[in-house]
């Protein structure tokens, strides 16, 4: 039970300063479409500055949900306004871990994040949460309160390879996500070696995501135009939860 005094700590400074809602479009595309679109955008868009030499990086996200699968159910039922918490790191590098809260409102999304020290992360994953209530970060305090009030717990580790491109006008970000994998009844999060399995329905399937602020420049729209692909509500978390 969260006291009235502690309730103010949960929301006191969980700020969205510097964060705005962005448009987010998703498409499941064939491998041939991926090659075609990538070839068209490369002369215009530049790779994200954090990629490896191969132009990609590995993303791993530990998603939170409760015993009743609140976040999963809201996604499946198409709830217009929803949120989910996740812990994220890249290329299996534990020196930079973030706690993220992603908020979705129809086709608009916003992400808040804060750096999460490895020792703090391991405490949360082990169920040691008391220290979070007095943490300087409002986002960490909010997660604590929702772990108490909604019984949020780490549920699944989602992994994939991302190839990201950016374009200045409109703050556009185009990403190709492939080799999406899920842990299967696995609770040993933040491990050096991950045991998981592929979740794609079709071999070679790629998820194209397009994010932008107020507008999508016409040049990017034209480069992305591909016959036969259509926007859809795809969730990596939802796809991975099919396996446990």
Secondary structure, 3 states (H helix, E strand, C coil): CCCHHHHHHHHCCCCCCCCCCEEEEEEEECHHHHHHHHHHHCCCCEECCCCCCCCCEEEEEEEEECCCCHHHHHHHCCCCEEEEEEEEEECCEEEEEEEEEEEEECCEEEEEEEEECHHHHHHHHCCCCHHHHHCCCHHHHHHHHHHHHCCCEEEEEEEEEEEEEEECCCCEEEEEEEEEEECCCCCCCCCCCCCCEECCCCCCCEEEEEEECCCCCHHHHHHHCCCCCCCCCCCHHHHHHCCC
